[in-house]
Amino acid sequence: MAKKMTRRRFLKGAVIGGVALGTGLGGYRVTYGQAKKAAGPIKIGGQGAISGAHADYGWQMMAGSTLAMEEINARGGVLKRKLELKFMDEELKPATAVKNVRYLATEWGANFLFGVDSSGSAMAIGPVLPEVDRLHFFTHAATHRLTEELVAQKGIKQIFRMVAPVYQDALAAWVFKDTPEIKRWAGINCDYEYGYVAWNLFKENMKRFRPDVEFVAAAWAPFWTMDFSSHIAAVMAEKPDAIFSTPWAGEGVMLLRQALMLGVFDKIQAWWQGMGGSVDLLEGISREVAADKFKGKLWATARYIHNYPVTPENKAFVAAFRKRWGKFPNYSAEASYSAIYAIKAGVEKAKSLETAKVGAALEGVELKTPAGIRLIRKEDHQAIYTVPAGKVIQSPDYPLPVLGDLRIIPAKEYFRHPPFTPVAATK
Amino acid sequence: MLEKLLYQGLIGLSFSMYLWLLSAGLTLAFGVLGVLNFAHGSLFMLGAYASFTFYGKLGLNFWLSIGLSLASVGIVGAILEGLFFRRIYDLDLPYQLILTFGFILIFDDLVKMIWGGVAMIPPMPRFFEGNLIVFDRPFPIYNLFIIFAGLAVALILWLVLEKTWWGRMIRASATDREMAGAIGINIPTLFTTVFVFSAMLAAVGGALGTPVRVVAPGIGTAMIVQAFVITVIGGLGNLKGAFVGALIVGILTSFGILLFPVFELFIIFVVMAIVLLVRPEGLFGK
């Protein structure tokens, strides 16, 4: 009995002591952290895919944000504090992305977060953000649900999206609505949310403009598809006039090259490659474009293209990016570059690093960025800016193919607006 | 409709042949050495990287590049078997899993260090460009070549295993290792050779794919799941089973994309589940 009492007492003591010690240490840590923060840099944590078939996108995020930070630091930083970057591999896995967010926010001590390629990862991160209480600037993940559901409906104010969402893919409906000879559309799409929503939004809008159009076939390709021949053969069996497709990065390149082998461009009138205006994809098909294998039938857009808009800001950005990295920037680079400047704008306006204050400062502002004026819409924290569509061409002004014959449709026309009605995110 | 199905079947057949090349080595290593090599996909990836380097980077002849990539992966295989796998033949399956899985991670990181994480795409050799008209539709010469290459490998494997002295030694050792050793077969050397052969089979698949596929870290892991489904359907360790399994998976996937695009992904898993229920040892397993 006595023994028991001793143990209980001991435990009690240990618990109290532990709590006291813990609080003490915690208190010390907080003070230490704050003291350090006042003098140290503003920490910005990013993540994206930096390995695998989509790896160029993460690299571009890193390159774009690094460039912005170097520029800002050279001019004295933000509120006289330098910016510091840590960038991690998201691996396109939601679990990894959430782990990275927790690590960056709590252990590394990031003040702000940005990046993320996969929509699945973005939707997994969203609900964690209020808990870690950090603003997260999404610079690629395109699902409409991130801003429509998580921000506008659920009120997760920590989410901001700098990049054009999946609305951009549906631009095809505006580009082809006045082409009466194209009546039969087929889709080769990603077998995950992005593909479903892009295809559904396109169909919905196209049907609105052109009730006579038919959607004759759809094939679905998951991440890591390397052989698209079966998908191409299956949709071509229905003799479509045009193809709408969403696989991106290396997968988009493989799809287009395999389509050429299967003689698709002899049979169809147009091929819409949603994110075909991205630099890595254009680079991947440059030999084929130079040899005019697509016969002027390949159309695309992106979430930013380096040859639009023709403004001093964009020219300066592209020149600085090429000088720093020896490459052209793609959209994840531009969005990450602009995200860093958005953080600067927000912090300077709020004169604070506090999440709620910076977030409120950014709502409804217009930012002058390389991609044009970005309006940060108050209701859903979505940046609104126009990106044109165009035909993939070889231009004497550039070493790589670019989008030419540009179709400029104002973003207000093809972006969705609150209050949002649901879009099917299923096949 | 019939022409549509036949054409789609032919496309599926060329896909099957990639799967066959990958599964052949996997099942051979299991059948003879008893090793379930999860890193087999990594050898496939190394084959792709090697042929990309020789052909796409150094500009060597396409066929020479394939030969050199086979040789390089063969050497990697010899090192793997001689230094590591040899030590786990007698251990339980979980040990094999841990070791071979470890090599997947090591190889993925190694290629990232050497070639970078970004996907690369080499040019298509001239002689593969163009297509033939089959069932009134263009069929790529390259896919036709893959079909012949797959069948040729199947024929060579059959001849080697069934008609040669070496093949008989392999079959004997697979059946009874101790007895084979007792009658004078040098088991360690034979096992190294078989493993090198299995690594080279993986490399052929990787190397032949380079002109139309991307080369990126992780491509091996992406393929290995299908290869496992194939070996389970065909019977682990059985080459005939791997061939038939690859045909089933490749052609069914292709038909699935045409006929049931919404459910296509799970069709092969349904087939696998049925096989496991009805014949757990696989179609050709003992």
Interface residues (C-beta under 8 A of the other chain):
Chain A: I50 S51 G52 A53 H54 A55 D56 W59 D191 A217 A218 A219 W220 P222 W224 M226 D227 S229 S230 H231 A233 A234 M236 A237 A249 G250 E251 V253 M254 R257 Q258 M261 L262 G263 D266 D280 G284 R287 K427
Chain B: K4 Y7 Q8 I11 G12 S14 F15 Y18 D108 K112 G116 G117 V118 A119 I121 P123 M124 E129 N131 R137 P138 F139 P140 Y142 N143 G209 V212 R213 V214 A216 P217 G218 I219 A222 M223 T253 S254 I257 L258 P261 V262 E264 L265
